[in-house]
């Protein structure tokens, strides 16, 4: 999840800038409101952010920033709508290569062995901040490639969440341009996607493993325990306070011995005060919730 925008055009020409002016103190108030309500820290340069907000004001036929602030305070839907404009959900399948290689080569075999005595063997994964679903389906492909999803007594569930409903609509359809799967090996495309014109559609065997749901990560919502949580490219958009609170919740949501995977170069804030064992594997950094300590604390 990253901030971004694209040029707006009218009849093939760049659309002139809107005349709605935004004052710096209004922009600061907007930043604070979105951080409080959604945990999102808007760190784009002021002039770029002003242009994006101004475009949004024009699209909503609002005459001033105070009008927008008033709407945001009274409507959660309006907040989500604004974030749709300010946040760019573009990402790629298997984007964090090292993390996915480690997930398939280390974590899944470890979980397979640890759960050998269960009947059925359960595997719960959370894709937190899933955007348009490419991360979630990458996880599903990794699992299907390493584990017999259709047999072997496995009960597999991937929960995928995002604050943006339009991104989730794309994810639920599972329909992507072929170029979006350029980095996916051909055998996986053949096994898990069907051709639909210039697009590729995720097959039911893949889509049935994933449940998509809207969720604001800044607000606590207990979802049970997970064996692995993917929270990639999310923390950089949160303030330090929100990062700490989120990491503490993610630690709580993990099963003892479970893993937290972050994006490349991301780290857990030292002030989070959570007991994770950091492990490095094939260029990926993993955060593991200890088995013994978790059992003693009941967490």
N, C-alpha and C positions, 0 to 999 in steps of 0.2 A: 504494500500500500504506500503510495507516494503521491505528493502533490504534483499536479500538472495541468496543462490546458492546451488547447489547439486553437489556431486562428479561426475566427468566425468570418464567413464570407456571405456575400449577397450578390446573386447573379454573376458569380465567378470573380467578383472583386472583393477586396477586404472591406469589411463593414466599418464605418467610421465609429470612433469611440463614443460611448454614451456621454450625455451631458450631466448625469447625476454625479455630484461631487461627494466625496467621502473624506471626512476630516480624520486626522491621525488619532485623536482620542476616541473617535467612533470605531475605528479599526481596532484599536487596543481593547476596547470593550467587547468587540466581536470575538477577538482572540480568546479573551478570558471566558466568555460565555461558552464557546465551543469546547474549550479545555475542560470546563466544569461539567458540561452536559454529556460530552462524548469522549473526553480524554484526549482529544486530538490537539496537538500543539502545532499551530500554523507558523512554520518558520521560513516561509518563502519571503523573498525581498518585499519590502513594503509596496513599491510601485507595482510589482506583478500581482500581489494580493489585492491591491486596490482595484486593479483592472478587472480581475476575476469577479470580485464582489459587485463591482459596478455593472458588469454584464449580467449578473444574476438579478440585480435590482431591475434592470431594464426588462429582462425576460418575465419577471413577476409583476411588472407594471407598478413598481413601488417608487415613490418620489424621493425617498431619503433613507439613509442608513438607520435613523431612529425608528422608521416604520418597520424595517426588517428586524431590528432588535426586539421590538415589541411583539412581532409575530413569533420569533424564535423562543421567547420566554413563555409563550402560551401554547405552542404547538411543537410536539416532538416530531411530527411529520415534516414540518418546515425545516427543522434542524437536519433531518435526514436528507431532505431535498437539496439543501445548500451543500452538504458534504458530497453529494453526488457530483456537484459542479467542481468543488475544490480538490477532491481526491481522485487520483488516477489509479484505477485498478489493473492496469496493464501488467502482465507478467507472463512467463512462459512455462511450458511443461518441463518438469525436472530442472527448474531454474537453478536451484542450489545443488549442483551436481554432486559435490562431496558429501553433503548431508544425505542425499537419497541413496548414494552408493553405500554409505555406512548403515543406513536404515535397512537396506536389503541384505547387505553382507554380514552385518553384526547383530543388529537389534532383533530382526525377525527370527534368525536361528536361535538366539538366546531366549526369546519369548516362547518359541516352539518347544524348546527343551524344558523351560521352567513350568510350562503349563501341560506337560505331558500327562500328568495325573488327573487333569480335569476332564469332566464329561458333562456337556460338551466343552471343548476348549474355547474360551472367549477371548476376543481381541477387540479392544475399544481404542480408537484413535480420534483425536480432535484436531481439526484444521482450523485454528483460530485466526480469523481475518483471511478467509478463503478467496475473497474477490470473486472473479468470474468462474471459479471452480477448477482451474487448471492444476492447482496444487492438490486439491482433493482427489481428482482423478489420477494424478501422478502417484499419490499414495496408494490408491486402489489398484493401479496397474502393478506397482511394486509388490503388493501383497499377493495378488493373483499369480504373479510370475514365480513367487517363491513358495507360496502355500496353495494347496488344492482347495480353493474356495468352495467348490461344489461338492466336496466330500471330506473325509478325514475327521468328521465330527467337529468342524470349526464353526463358531458363531461369531461373525465379523461385523462390526458396525463402525462406520466412519461418520463422525458428526462434523459438519462444516458450517461455520458461522461467519457473518459479515454484517456490518451496520447498514450497508447500502442495499436496498431491496432490488434495484435495477441490476446490480451485479449478480445477485442471487437468482434473478430470473434467467439470466444468461446461463448460469451454472446449472440450474434445474433442467434447462433445455438440453444442455450437453452438446450443442452444435457449434462447431468452430471452423474457421477457414483453414484450408489445408496448410497454408504457410505457418499457422500457429503451432502445428505439430512437426515443424521442420527438424527439431532436435530429438524427436521420438523415434526409436528404432523401428524399421519397417515391420518386423515380426509382431511388435506390440500393436502397431496401427492395424494390421490385418486381423489380429486376434480380438481387439477391443473396440474398434470403430467401424462404422458402415459408411460407405460413400453416399452422399446426398448432394448431387450437383457438384458445386465447387466447395462444398463443405464436407466435414467428417462428423458423424454423430456417434456419441458414446453408446455402446451397446448396453442392453438391459443388464447383462452379467456384471457390468462395471457400475452402472447407475444405481442398481439395487443395493449396493454396499454403502451408499452415501445418503445421508439425510441433511438437507440444507435448511438452515433456520436463521432468521434475523436476530442479531444480538449486538448490544452495546457493551464492549469489553470494559468500559469504565464503570459499569454497574454490576455488582455481585449477583451471580445467578448460579447456584450450585447445580451441576449437571451429572453428578456421580463421579466415579473414578475412571481414569484412563491409563492405559499402558504406555501411551506415547502422546505427546502434545507437540504439534507443529505450530510455532508462533513466529513466523518469518516476516521480516520487513514491517513489523508492527510497532515494536518498542521505540524506534527512532522518531515516531510521530507523537509520542506521549511525553508529557512533562516528567521531571524526575519523580515527583510525588506520585503521579499516576503509574509510572513504571514500577515503582516499589510495590504499590498496592496490587498491581496486576501480577507481578512475579510471585508475591506471597499467595495469591489465590491459585495460580497455576501449580505451585508446590502442593497446596492442599488437594487439588483435583487429581494429582498423580497417584497411581498405585505405588506401594513400596517397591522400589527397584525400577520404577518407571522413568522414562526419559523425556526431557524437554529439549527440543531442537529450535534454535534461533537462526536468523539469517546470517550470511557471511559477515564477519567482523562485529557482530552484535555481542554484547556482554550483559550479564546480570548486574545491576547496580550493587555495589558493595554494601550500601546502607539497607538493602532489602532484608538482611538478617534471616536468611533461609538456609537450611542445611542441604546443599547440593554438592555432589562430588563431580568436579569438572574432569572430563576425559577427552583426550584428543585421539582421533582415529581417522586415518586417511585424509588428513587436511580438514576434517570437520571437528567442531567443538561440541561436545555433548554435556548436558547437565543431568546427572542421575540422582534420583531421590534414594538415599541409602535404605537398604532392607532392614537392618538391625535398628537403627535410630528411629526410623519411621514406625516400626512395630512397637518400640518402647513408648513413644509419645502418643501413639494412637492416631497419628497423622499419615 
